[in-house]
Amino acid sequence: MTSLIGAFKIFDEVYIMYGQKPGPLQSGLTIVYYIFDKFYRHWEFTTASAAAFLLFLVILFFTFAPVSVFVRKEEVMRKGKKMVTVLSYVILAAGLLWVSLPFVWMVLTAFKPAKEVLSMPPKWIPSVWQWENFKMALQQVPYARYFFNSVFTAVMVTVGEVFTTVLAAYAFAYIPFRFKNALFLVLVATMMVPGEILMIPNYITLSNWGWIDSYKALIIPWCASIFSIFLLKQQFESIPISYYKSAKINGCSELRFYLLF
């Protein structure tokens, strides 16, 4: 889920590789890049806010849709436990209100006339609710192409990452091979390398491979995650090793054991 949401926010790679050119098949047009372009280059704050709000709704859908499908409702603990104190709720509500202010501002700005966006003192409530801002956000550019690129890239990155990280985590958890622990430590250590340091080497590599201005440049480099491998390895190791050994004794293959567990 974190990979899916993170893939929706792809921007740095698009900005560096494409600049102001959409690339073939307009594959470089993503929603976040569109928001940046409208906000910082054209100063169209209302359009950018409307697009950001629509992106939030999309991410919200992909966040809660799996929960509604896979998560079972557990019975609420009724007896023997007390609810937290009223003071705790007041503190939590105050914190929620504080962190929600930027989001509320974004939503209200999506409905404001352009002259009220930077007005001083700031106006929270629009004097005139401009529903045309959403119409402009959808019609000024091929928004369907932006949406398709974002969804397609996010889904493909998620599928690729799940495939590679699950297999790698399974191998590190169960399959014995030489230098396994040393290799795992090296992989975990790479998480300390800032992503900004790798952007230029990655760009040079992709350029040498002829992948610039293509979907491959946005998908394939992100189809693996060391952090996900680390988490899944811990999950696999939570399964008693006796299950694995018993399965191997009874002739179970690695693939069958992986699919069963």
HELIX and SHEET records of a PDB file:
HELIX    1   1 THR A    2  PHE A    8  1                                   7    
HELIX    2   2 ASP A   12  TYR A   18  1                                   7    
HELIX    3   3 PRO A   24  GLN A   26  5                                   3    
HELIX    4   4 ILE A   31  PHE A   36  1                                   6    
HELIX    5   5 ASP A   37  ARG A   41  3                                   5    
HELIX    6   6 PHE A   45  PHE A   70  1                                  26    
HELIX    7   7 VAL A   86  THR A  109  1                                  24    
HELIX    8   8 ALA A  114  GLU A  116  5                                   3    
HELIX    9   9 GLU A  132  GLN A  139  1                                   8    
HELIX   10  10 TYR A  143  TYR A  174  1                                  32    
HELIX   11  11 LYS A  180  ALA A  189  1                                  10    
HELIX   12  12 THR A  190  MET A  192  5                                   3    
HELIX   13  13 GLY A  195  TRP A  209  1                                  15    
HELIX   14  14 TYR A  215  ILE A  219  1                                   5    
HELIX   15  15 ILE A  220  TRP A  222  5                                   3    
HELIX   16  16 ILE A  226  GLU A  237  1                                  12    
HELIX   17  17 ILE A  241  ILE A  249  1                                   9    
HELIX   18  18 GLU A  254  LEU A  260  1                                   7    
END                                                                             
